[in-house]
């Protein structure tokens, strides 16, 4: 009878619109920041090259071998360097110039990518994959350690969000390009473009001014191998005694066990279950990228405070359901929709995860904590691949996605139980020790 209900019904819409406007301003402010812009631009170019490289490498190995185990072996080659170098990388990141670590890792990976212009066989692809992973072991945790000193606390969520969103945008573009590129001229140009993006990223980082950070250790502590092991043990001790980090390690390990094989076997699912041509794998990657492009907007626009366990662990439950549905349905539109939701959930969870952890972990151990999380993730991923490769070749791809999806749903529930009442906000507001 009165217009009041209609007026009231528009309030949530206005609130969301207001938050979206605020998100746009925050994104623009971060991108326009002189302290963050070079890192963002370099990462943007590198994301484009990485997508080209990943799809070309997976397609190349699968075409050469035709076996799911061979694809699993490629991913395993990417995991082993992380397990071996992770503890060393964490200490290096916390001891030395993080800017130099970033530039060195970029140039090293550029050289590896260029070598694939003259592929020598599947073993060469495995060797390059291992080398790339070694470079990533130093580069990725360093980026996570640097972002908090390049941004303010209020900018941090926006910085992580804009990095993910724009990175996924170029992933969509690269996915659209690479299928036709491989079909016409082969995999070589994809690897050459990836090498060029690494060089560009190194140049951008070279122009960046990285402030001094609390974790950089004195020159006297850098002598002797024993001191490296002592620093690695100190980082491990911190992670195990900290309630938040220790429980997060457990949940992340279970999540990796659930998703390691399914993520690696997506190319097998595309060809054997969905009946797609080799280029169809790129379509699925593009759908993931489109979802991941929009995912970071969700906590920024819809949540009063993103620092809540639900933003970390509910995406696991949703993706687990999606993996089960992928094992059931074969129509391409359904698969693309599920891949879109996959990307939406992954990016939402990762942006909140990185932002929360960057604020919660002291600068002095930040490199070691991020590398420990990487090591844990990849160790469980290796176990998942060992099981998944056998399952795919013995009984098919569908049981793998059934099992992985069910385990991921359980993992999300465990995370909510262990950290559902944790005060994430107080940790993020605390000053690093």
MONOR-V377470 format. One line per field, one symbol per residue. phi: phi as a letter, one per 20 degrees, with the letter a starting at -180 (. if undefined). burial: 1 if it has 9 or more other C-alpha atoms within 8 Angstrom, else 0. A space follows every 50 residues. Layout:
# MONOR-V377470
phi->???
burial->???
This chain:
# MONOR-V377470
phi->.dfgfffffefffffffffffffffffffffefffdgfffffffffffff fgffffffffffffdmcffffffffffeegffffegfffgfgfeddffff fffffffffffffffffcfdpfffffffgffffffffeffffgffegfee ceffefffffffffffffffffffffefgffffecneggfffffffffff gfffffeedeffcfefefffeeenffffffffffffffffeegfffffgf ffffffffdgffffefffgfeedemefgffgffffffffffffegfffff eddfbfebgffedfgffffgfffffffeddgfgffffffffgfgfffgff ffgfffffeeeggfcfffffffffffgffffffffffffffffecoefgf fffffffffffgffffffcfdfefffffeffge
burial->00000000000000010011001001100110001111111111111111 11101111111100000111111111111111101111111011110110 11111111111111011000000111111111111111101111111111 10001111111111111111111111011111000011111111111111 11111001010000111000010000110011001100110000111110 11111111111101111111111101011111111111111111111111 11000111101111111111111111100100011111111111111111 11111111111111111111111111111111111111111110011111 111111111111111100110001001100000
